[in-house]
């Protein structure tokens, strides 16, 4: 499997609030095709300012970029609440906060309009099962208990329109009664939230989509122009709306009007969804990655990363998604179709009629009962003929059927080799999505960089295929006067780990920032020597205001009463930890009473950051001190187990060193001298040109340093006055008036000016 996992922003991989090793439901919101162990548990929502720089980081299991082992594309997109529609065909109309992770709170009246009409029984059931990982359905499409990205109306139109029958399907029998929900990767049209499988599997898509393109990273940059032109960022998309085909009378195969002409013949209305009206997506070569490795890319020893400048799309709910498509040369991924021309060997109809063999997936045939190389029931075709035809297919274009045994030339059955090929994966798309985040207007006019945290609780084996804790980016270079937005979310829904596999309370993430003298040091600097953060921020970033948080919590639920109140669902984990908590009490390191037995679990052990909120927003920090600063998280920088450190470099372009200033001055002088010499050379080569006249009018003498060999009497330069006198012209000698020009006849050695030979030309 060639999984892809999003690490910043944290990717869900369809998780929510389960504290399990594996996710509960692979179909909750979207089809990821990833391993069940991947993904990060839910944490409070983050937000990013318009114009700020957000590093998007991911790992993909197989190769990409300039690696010859596969073809690949990585498509990064985002969508916000206003991009999802609940009206006609899911293309028009507004929705009521469609984007959501799926939440529960006993303080919300879910039976009213706020909760979208859930019954008391449904509220009770959700309260008992707070993991909230059930796939949304039409009946529950408005319930806040269920996570939702795309809308039901969008999914319904995907189901109702005919699939693109030109797409290559290999030997897969697609359920044509389910429209565009059936694809080679999803032949059984399994639902994945309200996602449209055909749109998920192919890019660029030919129908309207709610997803805005950010970037396409590919191994073939020759396709970049095509990607940019076809992006819905700049190109309107069309769909056919057939009002008469509604409700129970609407059969999917009837709505096959995928062109304007067919739409009209069906009695439909050909409609256009305007382009998003934003810049075309960025397109570049994908970073190099190798096979069988969920690790850093080849260059720079950092995770695969794309720095996204947050667009001017202010919204309270947005989602990021990244798709990873891999294919190979077993078939032409761009030229192969299911049609008989130009590659008839791929045509299912031809296989059914000419081969009459099983595994051709006749309509109505059961995939489970078909055997490769055997004739269809009632067919006169022999088994040997079927085997031979299948071998012909394999030899002609590669084995395009499941788990084939192939003869590579030895000519006998005992020499056949089994190939581990699954035709719904031979060319495959993987996906991950973020949790919901917000985009806010920037309160300042300068450059903003986001500094976040990635990773999950556990050691490297336990966290895999996620990663251990780290800062993102862990090396950041900014300019004096820029802003850094320090912000991270913590989850209390990690798998329970013993203290040696994660510090502090079980299930929990917590992070802080404390300055250190260098990256090879694991002790914080003394306060008097810290200079990375403003002095009024140092304590907040280190201690997370835990003392005041503890004093604001009530002992019954141990819930913060402030705006960053802990989600009540956390009380499953925190009630036991908060037993005996007295209102008004703050941090206390009295855990040593029991021989440090309660050190990790004590809710008042602020040294372990146990009282910190599940969300930390350090706000915008304008950097003013120049230099390179280093920092760590004291809780998670567990030397020899894991490292969580980072560096911030602040440059001052207005305060260059003396050496830099001298270098710039010398470089400027050298450049001017070069330009001067080039102009002199050009003037001497082409004296009658505009530049030649200009240069020669300025240079009334020869500079021996540069042109000594030309400073001979026979070919010396003439001044402007001398050239004018030679031709009898009147020249201005600098007195300024039009009538003060002087004319001086030039006397040659013999004769008069009238019969004197012309002056010698300028020599080059």
LOROMI-203280 format. One record per residue (C-alpha): x, y, z. Coordinates in steps of 0.5 Angstrom, whole numbers, padded with zeros to 4 digits, always signed. Layout:
% residues N
     x     y     z
     X     Y     Z
...
***
This chain:
% residues 764
     x     y     z
 +0000 +0000 +0000
 +0003 +0007 -0002
 -0001 +0011 +0004
 +0000 +0018 +0005
 -0001 +0022 +0012
 -0002 +0029 +0013
 +0002 +0031 +0019
 +0001 +0039 +0019
 -0004 +0041 +0020
 -0006 +0034 +0023
 -0009 +0029 +0019
 -0015 +0025 +0021
 -0014 +0019 +0017
 -0022 +0018 +0019
 -0020 +0018 +0026
 -0024 +0022 +0031
 -0024 +0021 +0039
 -0023 +0014 +0039
 -0017 +0012 +0044
 -0015 +0006 +0040
 -0009 +0003 +0036
 -0013 +0003 +0030
 -0019 +0008 +0027
 -0026 +0005 +0028
 -0029 +0007 +0021
 -0025 +0008 +0015
 -0031 +0010 +0011
 -0033 +0016 +0016
 -0031 +0022 +0012
 -0027 +0020 +0006
 -0024 +0014 +0002
 -0017 +0015 +0005
 -0014 +0008 +0002
 -0009 +0008 +0008
 -0007 +0004 +0014
 -0012 +0004 +0020
 -0006 +0005 +0025
 -0005 +0012 +0021
 -0008 +0019 +0023
 -0008 +0023 +0029
 -0014 +0024 +0034
 -0018 +0030 +0034
 -0016 +0036 +0038
 -0019 +0043 +0038
 -0019 +0047 +0032
 -0014 +0052 +0030
 -0014 +0058 +0026
 -0009 +0061 +0021
 -0009 +0069 +0019
 -0010 +0071 +0011
 -0003 +0072 +0008
 +0001 +0068 +0013
 +0006 +0062 +0011
 +0003 +0055 +0013
 +0008 +0049 +0012
 +0004 +0043 +0010
 +0008 +0037 +0011
 +0006 +0030 +0010
 +0010 +0023 +0008
 +0008 +0018 +0003
 +0010 +0011 +0003
 +0012 +0010 -0004
 +0017 +0014 -0009
 +0015 +0020 -0012
 +0019 +0026 -0016
 +0025 +0025 -0020
 +0025 +0017 -0018
 +0024 +0012 -0024
 +0020 +0007 -0020
 +0013 +0010 -0021
 +0009 +0016 -0024
 +0006 +0020 -0019
 +0002 +0027 -0017
 +0001 +0030 -0011
 -0005 +0034 -0011
 -0006 +0039 -0005
 -0013 +0043 -0004
 -0018 +0046 +0001
 -0025 +0048 +0001
 -0029 +0052 +0006
 -0036 +0052 +0008
 -0039 +0057 +0003
 -0036 +0052 -0002
 -0041 +0046 +0000
 -0048 +0047 -0003
 -0054 +0044 -0001
 -0059 +0046 -0007
 -0059 +0043 -0014
 -0055 +0038 -0015
 -0050 +0040 -0009
 -0048 +0046 -0014
 -0052 +0051 -0011
 -0055 +0054 -0005
 -0053 +0055 +0002
 -0052 +0050 +0008
 -0052 +0051 +0015
 -0045 +0050 +0017
 -0044 +0044 +0013
 -0036 +0043 +0015
 -0035 +0039 +0022
 -0031 +0034 +0025
 -0037 +0031 +0029
 -0038 +0034 +0036
 -0042 +0032 +0043
 -0043 +0036 +0049
 -0048 +0035 +0054
 -0049 +0043 +0055
 -0052 +0043 +0048
 -0059 +0042 +0047
 -0059 +0038 +0040
 -0066 +0037 +0040
 -0067 +0044 +0038
 -0065 +0048 +0032
 -0058 +0048 +0035
 -0057 +0041 +0034
 -0061 +0040 +0028
 -0067 +0036 +0031
 -0064 +0030 +0034
 -0069 +0026 +0039
 -0067 +0025 +0046
 -0065 +0018 +0045
 -0060 +0020 +0039
 -0057 +0025 +0044
 -0057 +0020 +0050
 -0054 +0015 +0045
 -0049 +0020 +0043
 -0047 +0022 +0050
 -0046 +0014 +0051
 -0041 +0014 +0045
 -0037 +0020 +0045
 -0032 +0017 +0040
 -0037 +0020 +0034
 -0034 +0016 +0029
 -0040 +0013 +0025
 -0041 +0015 +0018
 -0046 +0020 +0016
 -0053 +0018 +0013
 -0058 +0022 +0009
 -0063 +0021 +0015
 -0057 +0024 +0020
 -0054 +0029 +0015
 -0056 +0035 +0019
 -0054 +0032 +0026
 -0048 +0035 +0029
 -0046 +0029 +0032
 -0043 +0026 +0025
 -0037 +0029 +0022
 -0039 +0032 +0015
 -0035 +0035 +0009
 -0039 +0034 +0002
 -0046 +0035 +0003
 -0051 +0030 +0002
 -0054 +0033 -0005
 -0047 +0033 -0008
 -0046 +0026 -0006
 -0054 +0025 -0009
 -0052 +0028 -0016
 -0046 +0024 -0016
 -0050 +0018 -0015
 -0055 +0020 -0020
 -0051 +0021 -0026
 -0048 +0016 -0031
 -0040 +0015 -0029
 -0035 +0016 -0034
 -0035 +0010 -0038
 -0029 +0012 -0042
 -0024 +0011 -0036
 -0020 +0004 -0036
 -0023 -0001 -0031
 -0019 -0007 -0032
 -0022 -0013 -0031
 -0027 -0010 -0025
 -0034 -0011 -0026
 -0037 -0004 -0024
 -0044 -0003 -0021
 -0047 +0001 -0027
 -0053 +0002 -0023
 -0049 +0007 -0018
 -0047 +0012 -0023
 -0040 +0016 -0021
 -0040 +0012 -0015
 -0037 +0006 -0018
 -0030 +0007 -0020
 -0024 +0002 -0021
 -0022 +0003 -0014
 -0029 +0003 -0011
 -0032 -0002 -0016
 -0038 -0004 -0010
 -0039 +0003 -0009
 -0038 +0003 -0002
 -0040 +0010 +0001
 -0035 +0014 +0005
 -0038 +0020 +0008
 -0041 +0024 +0002
 -0035 +0024 -0002
 -0036 +0023 -0010
 -0031 +0017 -0011
 -0030 +0019 -0019
 -0028 +0026 -0017
 -0024 +0023 -0011
 -0020 +0018 -0016
 -0019 +0023 -0022
 -0016 +0030 -0023
 -0017 +0034 -0026
 -0024 +0033 -0026
 -0029 +0034 -0031
 -0035 +0036 -0027
 -0036 +0042 -0021
 -0032 +0040 -0015
 -0032 +0044 -0008
 -0025 +0043 -0008
 -0020 +0049 -0009
 -0013 +0048 -0012
 -0007 +0050 -0008
 -0001 +0046 -0012
 +0000 +0040 -0016
 +0007 +0036 -0015
 +0008 +0032 -0020
 +0014 +0027 -0023
 +0012 +0030 -0030
 +0012 +0038 -0030
 +0011 +0038 -0038
 +0003 +0037 -0035
 +0003 +0043 -0031
 +0000 +0048 -0036
 -0005 +0043 -0037
 -0007 +0042 -0030
 -0007 +0050 -0029
 -0012 +0051 -0035
 -0016 +0045 -0033
 -0017 +0047 -0025
 -0023 +0050 -0023
 -0019 +0056 -0020
 -0019 +0059 -0027
 -0024 +0054 -0031
 -0032 +0054 -0031
 -0035 +0047 -0030
 -0041 +0044 -0033
 -0047 +0040 -0031
 -0053 +0037 -0033
 -0060 +0038 -0029
 -0066 +0034 -0031
 -0072 +0037 -0027
 -0076 +0031 -0029
 -0071 +0026 -0027
 -0072 +0027 -0019
 -0074 +0022 -0013
 -0076 +0015 -0015
 -0077 +0016 -0022
 -0069 +0018 -0023
 -0065 +0012 -0025
 -0058 +0013 -0025
 -0056 +0011 -0032
 -0062 +0016 -0035
 -0058 +0022 -0033
 -0052 +0020 -0038
 -0052 +0027 -0041
 -0045 +0029 -0039
 -0044 +0034 -0046
 -0049 +0040 -0047
 -0052 +0036 -0053
 -0054 +0030 -0050
 -0056 +0034 -0044
 -0061 +0037 -0049
 -0063 +0031 -0052
 -0065 +0028 -0045
 -0069 +0035 -0044
 -0064 +0037 -0039
 -0061 +0044 -0038
 -0054 +0045 -0039
 -0051 +0049 -0033
 -0045 +0052 -0032
 -0041 +0053 -0025
 -0037 +0059 -0025
 -0029 +0058 -0024
 -0027 +0060 -0017
 -0024 +0066 -0020
 -0017 +0065 -0016
 -0010 +0064 -0019
 -0008 +0058 -0022
 -0005 +0052 -0018
 +0002 +0052 -0017
 +0005 +0046 -0020
 +0012 +0044 -0020
 +0016 +0037 -0019
 +0015 +0033 -0013
 +0020 +0032 -0008
 +0024 +0026 -0008
 +0022 +0020 -0004
 +0024 +0013 -0004
 +0020 +0006 -0004
 +0017 +0003 +0002
 +0019 +0009 +0007
 +0015 +0014 +0010
 +0020 +0018 +0012
 +0024 +0025 +0010
 +0025 +0027 +0003
 +0032 +0026 -0001
 +0033 +0034 -0001
 +0035 +0037 +0006
 +0033 +0031 +0010
 +0026 +0034 +0012
 +0019 +0032 +0011
 +0016 +0033 +0004
 +0013 +0040 +0005
 +0009 +0045 +0001
 +0009 +0052 +0004
 +0002 +0055 +0003
 +0001 +0062 +0003
 -0006 +0062 +0007
 -0011 +0066 +0002
 -0016 +0071 +0003
 -0022 +0066 +0004
 -0024 +0068 +0011
 -0028 +0063 +0014
 -0030 +0059 +0021
 -0030 +0052 +0018
 -0024 +0050 +0012
 -0021 +0043 +0011
 -0015 +0041 +0007
 -0014 +0035 +0003
 -0008 +0032 +0000
 -0008 +0026 -0005
 -0003 +0022 -0008
 -0004 +0018 -0014
 +0001 +0013 -0017
 +0001 +0009 -0023
 +0006 +0005 -0027
 +0008 +0003 -0034
 +0004 -0003 -0034
 -0001 +0001 -0038
 -0001 +0008 -0041
 -0005 +0011 -0035
 -0006 +0017 -0040
 -0008 +0014 -0046
 -0011 +0008 -0044
 -0019 +0007 -0044
 -0024 +0002 -0044
 -0026 +0004 -0051
 -0024 -0001 -0057
 -0020 +0004 -0060
 -0014 +0005 -0060
 -0013 +0000 -0055
 -0018 -0006 -0057
 -0015 -0011 -0052
 -0018 -0007 -0046
 -0025 -0007 -0048
 -0029 -0011 -0044
 -0035 -0012 -0050
 -0029 -0015 -0054
 -0027 -0019 -0049
 -0034 -0022 -0047
 -0035 -0023 -0054
 -0029 -0026 -0057
 -0026 -0029 -0051
 -0032 -0031 -0048
 -0028 -0033 -0041
 -0029 -0032 -0034
 -0026 -0026 -0030
 -0028 -0021 -0036
 -0034 -0019 -0031
 -0040 -0020 -0035
 -0046 -0016 -0033
 -0049 -0020 -0027
 -0043 -0025 -0026
 -0041 -0026 -0019
 -0034 -0024 -0018
 -0033 -0029 -0013
 -0035 -0035 -0017
 -0031 -0033 -0023
 -0024 -0037 -0024
 -0019 -0034 -0029
 -0017 -0038 -0035
 -0024 -0041 -0035
 -0030 -0041 -0040
 -0036 -0038 -0038
 -0042 -0042 -0036
 -0045 -0045 -0043
 -0039 -0043 -0047
 -0036 -0047 -0052
 -0030 -0044 -0051
 -0024 -0048 -0048
 -0020 -0047 -0042
 -0014 -0047 -0046
 -0017 -0042 -0051
 -0018 -0038 -0045
 -0012 -0039 -0042
 -0008 -0037 -0048
 -0012 -0031 -0049
 -0011 -0028 -0042
 -0003 -0030 -0044
 -0004 -0026 -0050
 -0007 -0020 -0046
 -0001 -0021 -0041
 +0004 -0021 -0047
 +0001 -0015 -0051
 +0000 -0010 -0045
 +0002 -0013 -0038
 -0003 -0017 -0034
 -0009 -0013 -0033
 -0013 -0018 -0029
 -0012 -0020 -0022
 -0006 -0025 -0019
 -0004 -0027 -0026
 +0001 -0033 -0027
 +0005 -0031 -0033
 +0010 -0035 -0038
 +0016 -0031 -0039
 +0018 -0035 -0045
 +0020 -0042 -0042
 +0013 -0044 -0045
 +0011 -0049 -0040
 +0006 -0049 -0034
 +0011 -0051 -0029
 +0015 -0045 -0031
 +0010 -0039 -0030
 +0011 -0034 -0024
 +0005 -0031 -0020
 +0005 -0023 -0020
 +0002 -0020 -0014
 -0002 -0015 -0018
 -0009 -0013 -0016
 -0012 -0009 -0022
 -0016 -0004 -0017
 -0009 -0002 -0014
 -0005 -0002 -0020
 -0006 +0006 -0021
 -0008 +0008 -0015
 -0010 +0014 -0011
 -0009 +0015 -0003
 -0012 +0021 +0001
 -0012 +0024 +0008
 -0015 +0031 +0010
 -0014 +0035 +0016
 -0019 +0037 +0022
 -0023 +0043 +0021
 -0020 +0050 +0022
 -0021 +0057 +0021
 -0018 +0063 +0017
 -0018 +0070 +0020
 -0017 +0076 +0017
 -0010 +0079 +0019
 -0009 +0084 +0025
 -0003 +0086 +0022
 +0001 +0088 +0016
 +0007 +0085 +0016
 +0009 +0078 +0014
 +0007 +0072 +0018
 +0010 +0065 +0019
 +0006 +0060 +0023
 +0010 +0055 +0028
 +0006 +0049 +0030
 +0007 +0042 +0033
 +0006 +0035 +0030
 +0006 +0028 +0032
 +0003 +0024 +0037
 +0004 +0021 +0044
 +0009 +0014 +0044
 +0015 +0012 +0042
 +0017 +0011 +0034
 +0014 +0005 +0034
 +0008 +0006 +0037
 +0007 +0013 +0034
 +0008 +0010 +0027
 +0006 +0011 +0021
 +0005 +0018 +0025
 +0011 +0021 +0027
 +0014 +0023 +0034
 +0013 +0030 +0037
 +0017 +0036 +0033
 +0016 +0043 +0032
 +0014 +0045 +0025
 +0018 +0048 +0022
 +0023 +0046 +0027
 +0028 +0051 +0023
 +0025 +0058 +0021
 +0029 +0064 +0018
 +0025 +0070 +0019
 +0027 +0078 +0018
 +0027 +0083 +0024
 +0020 +0086 +0024
 +0016 +0079 +0022
 +0011 +0076 +0026
 +0011 +0069 +0028
 +0004 +0066 +0030
 +0006 +0060 +0035
 +0000 +0056 +0036
 -0001 +0048 +0037
 -0007 +0043 +0039
 -0007 +0038 +0044
 -0011 +0031 +0044
 -0013 +0028 +0050
 -0015 +0022 +0045
 -0009 +0018 +0044
 -0008 +0011 +0046
 -0006 +0010 +0053
 +0001 +0009 +0054
 +0006 +0008 +0060
 +0010 +0014 +0063
 +0016 +0011 +0059
 +0013 +0012 +0053
 +0010 +0019 +0054
 +0011 +0024 +0059
 +0005 +0026 +0064
 -0002 +0024 +0064
 -0004 +0018 +0059
 -0007 +0019 +0053
 -0005 +0027 +0053
 -0001 +0031 +0049
 +0002 +0037 +0052
 +0008 +0042 +0049
 +0011 +0048 +0051
 +0017 +0053 +0049
 +0023 +0054 +0053
 +0030 +0057 +0050
 +0036 +0053 +0050
 +0043 +0055 +0049
 +0044 +0051 +0043
 +0041 +0044 +0040
 +0046 +0040 +0043
 +0044 +0042 +0050
 +0038 +0039 +0054
 +0037 +0045 +0060
 +0034 +0051 +0059
 +0037 +0058 +0059
 +0037 +0062 +0065
 +0031 +0067 +0065
 +0036 +0073 +0065
 +0040 +0070 +0059
 +0033 +0069 +0054
 +0032 +0073 +0049
 +0028 +0070 +0043
 +0021 +0072 +0046
 +0019 +0078 +0049
 +0020 +0078 +0057
 +0013 +0078 +0058
 +0012 +0072 +0054
 +0017 +0067 +0057
 +0013 +0065 +0063
 +0007 +0064 +0058
 +0010 +0060 +0053
 +0014 +0056 +0059
 +0009 +0054 +0064
 +0002 +0055 +0059
 -0001 +0059 +0065
 -0003 +0053 +0068
 -0003 +0056 +0075
 -0009 +0060 +0073
 -0012 +0055 +0069
 -0012 +0050 +0075
 -0015 +0055 +0080
 -0021 +0057 +0075
 -0023 +0049 +0074
 -0029 +0046 +0078
 -0027 +0040 +0082
 -0033 +0036 +0080
 -0031 +0036 +0072
 -0025 +0039 +0073
 -0027 +0043 +0067
 -0024 +0050 +0065
 -0029 +0056 +0066
 -0026 +0060 +0061
 -0026 +0061 +0053
 -0022 +0055 +0052
 -0026 +0050 +0057
 -0024 +0043 +0056
 -0029 +0039 +0052
 -0033 +0035 +0057
 -0032 +0029 +0053
 -0025 +0029 +0056
 -0028 +0028 +0063
 -0028 +0020 +0062
 -0020 +0021 +0062
 -0020 +0027 +0067
 -0025 +0025 +0073
 -0021 +0020 +0076
 -0015 +0025 +0075
 -0018 +0031 +0078
 -0021 +0027 +0084
 -0020 +0031 +0091
 -0018 +0038 +0087
 -0020 +0044 +0091
 -0023 +0050 +0088
 -0018 +0055 +0088
 -0012 +0051 +0089
 -0006 +0052 +0083
 +0000 +0048 +0082
 +0003 +0043 +0087
 +0009 +0039 +0086
 +0007 +0035 +0092
 +0007 +0028 +0088
 +0013 +0026 +0092
 +0009 +0024 +0098
 +0008 +0017 +0095
 +0015 +0016 +0092
 +0014 +0020 +0086
 +0008 +0015 +0084
 +0003 +0020 +0082
 +0008 +0024 +0079
 +0006 +0023 +0072
 -0002 +0023 +0073
 -0002 +0029 +0078
 -0007 +0034 +0075
 -0003 +0039 +0079
 +0004 +0037 +0077
 +0005 +0043 +0072
 +0012 +0041 +0071
 +0009 +0036 +0067
 +0005 +0041 +0064
 -0001 +0036 +0066
 -0006 +0043 +0067
 -0005 +0046 +0061
 -0010 +0047 +0056
 -0012 +0042 +0050
 -0010 +0048 +0046
 -0005 +0054 +0046
 -0005 +0060 +0042
 +0001 +0064 +0044
 -0001 +0070 +0039
 +0003 +0074 +0034
 +0010 +0075 +0036
 +0014 +0081 +0033
 +0021 +0079 +0033
 +0026 +0084 +0034
 +0032 +0081 +0037
 +0037 +0079 +0031
 +0041 +0072 +0031
 +0040 +0065 +0032
 +0036 +0062 +0038
 +0034 +0055 +0040
 +0029 +0052 +0044
 +0025 +0046 +0046
 +0019 +0043 +0049
 +0021 +0041 +0056
 +0016 +0035 +0057
 +0017 +0032 +0051
 +0025 +0033 +0049
 +0026 +0026 +0052
 +0033 +0025 +0051
 +0035 +0018 +0047
 +0028 +0017 +0046
 +0025 +0023 +0043
 +0028 +0030 +0041
 +0023 +0036 +0040
 +0027 +0042 +0039
 +0027 +0048 +0034
 +0031 +0054 +0032
 +0029 +0061 +0030
 +0034 +0065 +0026
 +0032 +0073 +0025
 +0036 +0077 +0020
 +0037 +0084 +0020
 +0037 +0087 +0013
 +0038 +0094 +0015
 +0044 +0093 +0019
 +0049 +0090 +0015
 +0056 +0088 +0017
 +0061 +0093 +0015
 +0064 +0088 +0011
 +0058 +0087 +0007
 +0057 +0094 +0006
 +0064 +0094 +0003
 +0063 +0088 -0001
 +0056 +0092 -0004
 +0060 +0098 -0006
 +0066 +0094 -0009
 +0061 +0090 -0013
 +0057 +0097 -0015
 +0064 +0100 -0018
 +0066 +0094 -0021
 +0059 +0093 -0025
 +0060 +0101 -0027
 +0067 +0100 -0030
 +0065 +0094 -0034
 +0059 +0097 -0037
 +0063 +0103 -0038
 +0068 +0099 -0042
 +0063 +0095 -0046
 +0060 +0102 -0048
 +0067 +0104 -0050
 +0068 +0098 -0054
 +0061 +0098 -0058
 +0063 +0106 -0059
 +0069 +0104 -0063
 +0066 +0098 -0066
 +0060 +0102 -0069
 +0062 +0109 -0068
 +0056 +0112 -0072
 +0051 +0108 -0068
 +0047 +0112 -0063
 +0051 +0109 -0057
 +0057 +0111 -0061
 +0056 +0118 -0062
 +0054 +0118 -0055
 +0060 +0115 -0052
 +0065 +0119 -0057
 +0062 +0126 -0055
 +0063 +0124 -0048
 +0070 +0121 -0048
 +0074 +0127 -0051
 +0080 +0124 -0049
 +0083 +0117 -0049
 +0084 +0113 -0043
 +0091 +0110 -0043
 +0090 +0105 -0038
 +0084 +0102 -0042
 +0086 +0103 -0049
 +0094 +0105 -0050
 +0095 +0101 -0056
 +0090 +0106 -0060
 +0093 +0112 -0057
 +0097 +0114 -0063
 +0097 +0120 -0067
 +0095 +0117 -0073
 +0088 +0114 -0070
 +0087 +0118 -0064
 +0080 +0120 -0062
 +0078 +0127 -0064
 +0074 +0132 -0060
 +0067 +0134 -0061
 +0070 +0141 -0064
 +0075 +0137 -0068
 +0070 +0133 -0071
 +0066 +0139 -0073
 +0071 +0143 -0075
 +0074 +0138 -0080
 +0067 +0138 -0083
 +0066 +0145 -0083
 +0060 +0145 -0078
 +0059 +0150 -0073
 +0059 +0147 -0066
 +0058 +0149 -0059
 +0064 +0150 -0054
 +0060 +0150 -0048
 +0058 +0158 -0048
 +0051 +0155 -0048
 +0047 +0159 -0053
 +0045 +0157 -0060
 +0049 +0163 -0064
 +0056 +0162 -0060
 +0058 +0156 -0064
 +0065 +0157 -0067
 +0067 +0155 -0074
 +0075 +0154 -0075
 +0077 +0151 -0081
 +0082 +0145 -0081
 +0088 +0146 -0085
 +0091 +0140 -0088
 +0099 +0140 -0089
 +0097 +0142 -0097
 +0092 +0146 -0100
 +0086 +0149 -0097
 +0080 +0146 -0094
 +0076 +0145 -0100
 +0081 +0140 -0103
 +0083 +0137 -0097
 +0082 +0130 -0096
 +0077 +0128 -0091
 +0080 +0126 -0084
 +0081 +0119 -0083
 +0076 +0115 -0080
 +0076 +0112 -0073
 +0079 +0106 -0072
 +0077 +0100 -0068
***
